[in-house]
Amino acid sequence: MWVVLLILKIILYLLIALLLFLVTMLVVPFQYKGEAEVDGGITFSYKVGWFWNLFNIRGTRSEESNTTEVFLGSKRVFTVKTRDKKEVEETEEITENVKKAAKKENNLKSMLETSFIKEVFKYLKKIVKQIVPNYLHIHGTYGFDDPSITGMTAGFIYTLQGIWPGSRIQLQPCFTEEILELELKTSGSIRVGKLAWDTARFALKKDIRTKIFKRNKKVKLKSK
């Protein structure tokens, strides 16, 4: 009998530990940092840390290869390296499947109602506000083959600086040649619990729920 009680205690402790871990993941924010360079190609590096970087993932992506490293503190646990060519082929295959599915399912008109669109924009506004970086630094030079496009881009960047006063955007337009050389650094934090709560509230709203369920029923009926 005592063996059964011991096993039950162990299972109970494991469940409590798992619950505490899940609650901690929802409460403690994830920290992220990213850097990118554009100069004839795109190179991107990132770091996502959790629990004051006790667990963190670091990676670099380029046109030739991708590297992902998982760390426990400062100790590297494992590394994954992949070739980007295979990823591109898989992405093209997925895109082709999505296009085929889009041709078969052309019944989105019922979802494009004013109330539905308003709710979607409210939700996206909340999500963007939560994931927007605390620090943003962009430095570089840009120019297009059409000087008018370069001018419009310069105006848009100037407007962006006014909307995002905490950012450091140092981009110089070039009207004489086509060029794109950029360096980007960014960092911020994301609270998974807040994202999950806002997503659940959005999905459970009557307007959203009825639209999604109606569309799913139509898809099932057509597949039969």
Secondary structure, 3 states (H helix, E strand, C coil): CHHHHHHHHHHHHHHHHHHHHHHHHHHCCEEEEEEEEEECCEEEEEEEEECCCCEEEEEEECCCEEEEEEEECCEEEEEEEEEHHHHHHHHHHHHHHHHHHHHHCCCHHHHCCHHHHHHHHHHHHHHHHHHCCCEEEEEEEEECCCHHHHHHHHHHHHHHHHHCCCCEEEEEECCCCCEEEEEEEEEEEECHHHHHHHHHHHHCCHHHHHHHHHHHHHHHHHHC
